[in-house]
Amino acid sequence: MSVILSWLPVVAQVAAPPGSKTTSHHTNNWAVIVCTSRFWFNYRHVANALSMYRSVKRLGIPDSQIILMLADDMPCNARNPRPGSVFNNARQHIDVYGDDVEVDYRGYEVTVENFIRLLTGRLPPGTPRSKQLLPDDGSNIFIYMTGHGGDGFLKFQDNEEITDVELADAFQQMWEKKRYNQILFMIDTCQAASMYKKHYSPNIVSIASSQVGQDSYSHHHDTSIGVYVIDRYTYYALEFLEKITQTSKKSLYDLFKVCPQSTCISTPGHRSDLLERRPEDILVTEFLSGNREVKPTHFTVKLPDTDDRDVNVSECFSCNKEPSKIDLENYKIYSDPFVFS
């Protein structure tokens, strides 16, 4: 028997309305998740970052395409009554640290310099692959930041600050170096909206937990741990994301509405004027789900009769090679030249 294979990229896309522009080639997703706070009383900021890490990983972005930066090691903090664990809920249903967390930058590695070098690709020679952001012009990048901030700055380690101008210039360098297709920037901190006011590069959409002049609030306290365990905006954003699947039709416009002022106390903000497409036409999963680039190909695969031994087609194809002919013993499979990426 013969089977015709025609494989297409697993990419969530929505047809844009007539006359609107669309991004040309979205092929892969990355996530950069940053907690900039130290000290035990900032436990919730670590929980924010780990919870977001867990959500994007659940939706299919692999660890190889997630950069996780934690400024403090809460699981091993001497004050932690549950060593090796971090919880984002007072009932302690989910250990968001778990057994499969890969922290790429921790402790004093989480600096403004390292963060900007990561975004712009200006890391020193010999930097391990796990500490590098390796996108291209087809990459959609989700950047989440949490910590203590003010009007036009976000603290790192309670020792230094990244400013709104520095962040905007880093994004512009990324654009000029073709390091992204679109960026979804989300920040949970006091006066968070001030951090996207200076953005000027194309295809960036931003979401903030509070307006300029407003504080951003924590959600609830865990008496057994002794601190607040998650921030209010992140709590409701995660509640929304936990209902998302890779086939979800929820748009960025839906994400904008996850925490109204009546719920958040602060007033969340968003900015989408730098996008080529309307937020209503962009799926959340275009940023937050697994996405693999597969180039379309058309060829015939000759398989043995069904009464012969089972054929494991996955053994016949390699994503890292470009064979012109495959001849596996007992499979007798031949094809024209093809390429998988």
C-alpha positions in Angstrom: 0.0 0.0 0.0 1.0 3.6 -0.4 0.6 6.6 1.9 1.0 10.2 0.8 2.5 12.3 3.5 2.0 16.1 3.6 3.1 17.6 6.9 2.5 21.2 7.8 3.9 23.4 10.6 2.1 23.2 13.9 1.4 26.9 14.1 -1.7 28.6 15.6 -2.7 31.2 13.1 -5.9 33.2 12.5 -6.9 34.8 9.2 -6.5 38.5 9.4 -9.3 40.8 8.2 -9.1 42.2 4.7 -6.6 45.1 4.4 -4.7 44.3 7.6 -1.0 43.2 7.8 0.1 39.8 9.0 3.4 38.6 10.3 4.9 36.5 7.5 6.5 33.5 9.2 5.9 32.5 12.8 7.8 29.2 13.2 8.8 28.7 16.9 8.1 30.0 20.4 10.5 30.9 23.3 9.8 32.1 26.8 12.0 34.2 29.1 10.7 34.2 32.7 12.4 36.5 35.2 12.1 36.9 39.0 14.3 39.8 40.0 13.7 39.8 43.8 15.8 38.4 46.7 14.9 37.7 50.3 12.4 35.5 52.0 9.6 38.1 52.2 9.6 38.2 48.4 8.7 34.5 48.2 5.6 35.4 46.1 7.8 36.7 43.3 9.6 33.4 42.9 6.2 31.6 43.1 5.0 34.0 40.3 7.8 33.1 38.0 7.7 29.3 38.7 4.0 29.3 38.2 4.3 31.0 34.8 7.1 28.6 33.9 4.9 25.6 34.8 2.1 27.0 32.6 4.1 27.6 29.4 5.8 24.2 29.9 2.4 22.5 30.2 1.3 24.1 27.0 4.3 22.6 25.1 7.2 24.9 25.1 10.2 22.7 26.0 12.8 23.6 28.6 15.3 24.0 25.7 13.3 27.1 24.7 12.6 28.5 28.1 15.0 30.7 30.0 14.2 30.8 33.7 15.9 33.4 35.9 15.4 33.3 39.7 17.2 35.8 41.8 16.8 33.8 45.0 16.7 30.1 45.9 13.5 29.9 47.9 13.3 26.1 47.9 16.6 25.9 49.8 16.0 29.0 52.0 16.6 28.2 55.7 13.2 29.7 56.6 11.3 27.4 54.2 9.2 25.0 56.3 8.8 22.8 53.2 12.5 22.5 51.9 12.8 21.8 48.2 9.3 23.1 47.5 7.5 26.3 46.5 3.8 26.8 46.5 1.5 29.4 45.0 -1.6 28.5 46.9 -2.3 28.4 50.7 -3.7 24.9 50.4 -0.4 23.8 48.9 -2.0 21.8 46.1 0.8 22.2 43.6 4.6 22.3 44.2 5.6 24.7 41.4 9.2 23.9 42.0 8.7 20.1 41.6 11.2 17.7 40.2 11.7 18.9 36.7 12.5 22.6 37.0 15.5 23.8 35.0 16.8 27.1 36.4 19.1 28.7 33.9 20.2 31.8 35.9 20.0 31.8 39.7 21.1 34.0 42.6 23.7 36.6 41.7 23.7 35.5 38.0 20.3 37.4 37.7 21.6 40.9 36.8 20.6 43.7 34.5 23.7 43.1 32.4 23.1 39.3 32.0 19.4 39.9 31.2 20.2 42.5 28.4 23.0 40.3 27.1 20.6 37.4 27.0 18.0 39.3 25.0 20.4 40.8 22.5 22.6 37.7 22.0 25.8 39.4 23.3 26.8 36.7 25.7 30.5 35.8 26.3 32.0 33.1 24.2 31.6 29.7 25.8 28.3 30.5 27.4 26.4 27.2 27.8 23.6 26.5 25.4 21.1 26.4 28.3 21.9 30.0 29.1 21.4 31.3 25.6 18.3 32.7 23.9 18.5 31.5 20.4 15.5 32.8 18.4 15.3 33.9 14.8 13.1 36.2 12.8 10.3 33.6 13.0 10.3 33.4 16.8 7.4 34.6 19.0 8.9 35.3 22.5 7.0 35.5 25.7 8.8 37.7 28.3 7.5 37.7 31.9 9.0 39.8 34.6 8.1 40.1 38.3 9.7 41.9 41.2 9.7 45.4 42.8 9.4 48.4 40.6 8.6 52.0 40.3 8.0 54.7 37.7 10.2 53.7 34.8 12.3 51.0 36.5 12.4 47.4 37.9 14.7 46.4 40.7 17.2 43.6 40.3 18.4 41.9 43.5 17.4 45.1 45.5 20.8 46.4 44.2 20.4 47.7 40.7 17.6 48.6 38.3 16.7 48.2 34.6 15.0 51.3 33.2 12.2 51.5 30.7 14.6 53.1 28.2 17.2 50.2 28.6 14.4 47.7 28.1 13.1 49.5 25.0 16.6 49.7 23.5 17.2 46.0 24.1 14.0 45.2 22.2 15.1 47.4 19.4 18.5 45.6 19.2 16.6 42.3 19.0 14.5 43.6 16.1 17.5 44.9 14.2 19.3 41.6 14.7 16.2 39.7 13.6 15.8 37.9 16.9 12.0 37.9 17.0 8.8 37.9 15.0 6.5 39.1 17.8 7.0 39.7 21.5 4.4 39.3 24.3 5.8 41.3 27.3 4.0 40.8 30.6 5.2 42.5 33.9 3.8 42.2 37.4 5.2 44.9 39.6 4.2 48.3 41.1 3.7 51.0 38.4 4.2 48.2 35.8 2.7 50.1 32.8 5.6 52.6 33.0 7.9 49.8 31.7 6.3 49.7 28.3 5.7 53.4 27.7 9.1 53.8 25.9 8.8 50.7 23.6 9.2 51.7 19.9 10.0 48.5 18.1 7.5 46.7 15.8 5.4 43.8 16.8 5.5 44.1 20.6 2.4 43.7 22.7 2.6 44.5 26.4 0.5 43.7 29.5 1.1 45.3 32.9 -0.4 44.6 36.4 -0.8 48.2 37.4 -0.8 51.8 36.0 1.8 54.5 36.7 1.3 55.7 40.2 -0.4 52.5 41.4 0.9 49.6 43.5 0.5 46.0 42.5 -1.0 43.8 45.2 -0.3 40.3 46.5 -3.2 37.8 46.5 -3.2 35.8 49.7 -1.1 34.7 52.7 -0.1 31.2 53.8 0.1 31.1 57.6 2.2 27.8 57.6 4.8 29.4 55.3 4.5 32.9 56.9 4.4 35.0 53.7 2.3 35.9 50.8 2.6 33.2 48.2 1.5 34.8 44.9 0.7 38.2 43.4 -2.9 39.2 42.5 -2.5 39.8 38.8 -0.4 36.7 38.2 -2.9 34.6 40.1 -5.7 35.5 37.8 -3.5 35.4 34.7 -2.6 31.8 35.7 -6.2 31.0 36.3 -6.9 32.0 32.7 -3.9 30.1 31.3 -4.7 26.9 33.1 -7.9 26.7 31.1 -6.0 27.1 27.8 -5.0 24.1 25.6 -2.9 24.1 22.5 -6.1 24.2 20.4 -7.7 27.0 22.3 -9.2 29.9 20.4 -8.7 32.5 23.2 -7.1 35.7 21.9 -4.8 38.3 23.3 -7.9 40.5 23.8 -9.3 37.8 26.1 -6.0 37.8 28.0 -6.2 41.6 28.5 -9.4 41.1 30.5 -8.3 38.5 33.0 -8.0 40.8 36.0 -10.3 43.9 36.0 -9.8 46.6 38.6 -12.6 45.2 40.7 -10.5 42.0 41.1 -6.9 43.3 41.0 -7.5 46.4 43.0 -4.8 48.0 40.8 -5.7 48.8 37.2 -4.0 46.5 34.7 -2.9 48.0 31.4 -1.9 46.9 28.0 -0.4 48.3 24.8 -0.9 46.9 21.4 -0.3 49.9 19.0 3.0 48.4 17.9 1.4 45.3 16.5 0.7 44.7 12.8 -2.4 42.7 13.7 -5.3 43.3 16.0 -5.2 41.6 19.4 -8.5 40.0 18.7 -6.9 38.2 15.8 -3.9 36.8 17.6 -4.3 33.6 19.6 -2.7 33.3 23.0 -1.3 30.0 21.8 0.8 31.8 19.2 3.0 32.8 22.1 2.4 30.2 24.8 2.2 26.8 23.2 4.7 24.4 21.7 5.5 25.2 18.1 7.7 23.2 15.8 8.8 24.2 12.3 8.2 21.4 9.7 8.7 22.2 6.1 5.9 20.9 3.8 6.9 18.0 1.6 5.1 15.7 -0.8 6.3 12.1 -1.4 5.1 8.6 -1.5 6.1 6.1 1.2 5.8 2.4 0.2 4.8 0.4 3.2 4.6 -3.4 3.5 1.3 -5.1 3.7 -0.6 -4.9 7.0 -0.1 -8.6 7.6 3.7 -8.0 7.7 5.6 -6.7 10.7 4.5 -3.4 12.1 6.2 -0.4 10.7 7.5 2.4 13.0 7.6 5.2 10.5 9.3 7.5 13.1 12.4 5.3 12.9 12.6 6.0 9.2 12.9 9.8 9.4 15.5 12.0 11.0 14.9 15.6 11.7 18.7 16.3 11.5 19.5 14.7 8.1 18.5 15.3 4.6 18.6 11.8 3.0 17.9 11.4 -0.7 17.0 7.7 -0.2 16.0 5.7 2.8 16.5 1.9 2.7 15.8 0.4 6.1 16.1 -3.4 6.3 12.6 -5.0 6.4 10.9 -1.7 5.8 11.7 -1.2 2.1 10.8 2.5 2.1 12.0 4.8 -0.7 11.3 8.4 -1.3 12.3 11.5 -3.2 14.6 14.0 -1.5 12.9 15.8 1.5 13.8 18.0 4.3 12.5 18.2 7.9 13.5 21.1 10.2 
